Amino acid sequence: MSDPDAPEENAVEVPFSDLAPETLRNLAEEFVTRDGTDYGAVEKTLDQKVAGLMRELETGEAKIYFEAESGTVNIVAPRRMR
């Protein structure tokens, strides 16, 4: 069974630092508020979730991918791809 969060084969990695701060924030907010996103037993605020994701992007634990054919952007955390 394939992972729906895994990047498409023809997806291109986009360095988070190439995005405007507002665009990056909007993308991060959209990602952390998706249905099915689980943050454990303790609920976190939106700002806490975004800050955690930003740390993962900065350390390379999470990556942003753009898929040209569909025009979609997704964030993928390697631990989610296992």
C-alpha positions as CSV (number, residue, x, y, z in Angstrom):
1,M,0.0,0.0,0.0
2,S,1.4,3.4,-1.0
3,D,1.7,6.3,1.4
4,P,-0.6,9.1,0.4
5,D,1.8,11.7,2.0
6,A,4.8,10.5,0.0
7,P,5.9,12.8,-2.8
8,E,5.1,11.9,-6.3
9,E,8.0,10.6,-8.4
10,N,8.2,13.7,-10.4
11,A,7.8,16.1,-7.5
12,V,10.4,18.7,-7.0
13,E,11.7,19.6,-3.5
14,V,11.3,23.3,-2.7
15,P,13.6,24.7,0.0
16,F,11.4,26.3,2.7
17,S,13.8,29.3,2.6
18,D,12.7,30.0,-1.0
19,L,9.2,30.8,0.1
20,A,8.0,34.1,1.3
21,P,7.3,34.1,5.0
22,E,3.6,34.6,4.6
23,T,3.4,31.8,2.0
24,L,5.3,29.5,4.2
25,R,3.1,30.3,7.2
26,N,-0.1,29.7,5.2
27,L,1.3,26.4,3.9
28,A,2.3,25.3,7.4
29,E,-1.1,26.2,8.8
30,E,-2.9,24.3,6.1
31,F,-0.7,21.3,6.8
32,V,-1.1,21.2,10.6
33,T,-4.9,21.6,10.4
34,R,-5.5,18.8,7.9
35,D,-8.0,16.2,9.0
36,G,-6.3,13.2,10.5
37,T,-3.2,15.1,11.7
38,D,-2.5,13.7,15.2
39,Y,-0.3,15.5,17.7
40,G,-0.6,13.0,20.6
41,A,-2.4,13.0,23.8
42,V,-1.9,16.7,24.5
43,E,-3.6,19.2,22.2
44,K,-1.4,21.9,20.9
45,T,-2.3,25.4,19.8
46,L,-2.0,26.3,16.1
47,D,1.1,28.4,16.8
48,Q,2.7,25.5,18.6
49,K,1.9,23.1,15.8
50,V,3.3,25.6,13.2
51,A,6.4,26.2,15.3
52,G,7.1,22.5,15.5
53,L,6.7,22.0,11.8
54,M,9.0,25.0,11.1
55,R,11.7,23.3,13.3
56,E,11.2,20.1,11.3
57,L,11.7,22.1,8.0
58,E,14.7,23.9,9.4
59,T,16.4,20.6,10.5
60,G,15.4,18.8,7.3
61,E,13.1,16.4,9.1
62,A,10.3,17.7,6.9
63,K,10.5,18.8,3.3
64,I,8.2,20.7,0.9
65,Y,7.5,19.3,-2.5
66,F,5.8,20.8,-5.6
67,E,4.2,18.5,-8.1
68,A,3.9,20.4,-11.4
69,E,1.4,18.1,-13.2
70,S,-1.3,18.6,-10.5
71,G,0.0,22.0,-9.3
72,T,0.0,20.8,-5.7
73,V,2.3,21.5,-2.9
74,N,2.8,19.1,0.1
75,I,4.9,18.9,3.2
76,V,6.4,15.4,3.9
77,A,8.1,14.4,7.1
78,P,10.4,11.5,6.6
79,R,9.1,9.8,9.7
80,R,5.7,9.7,8.0
81,M,7.2,8.0,5.0
82,R,8.5,5.0,6.9
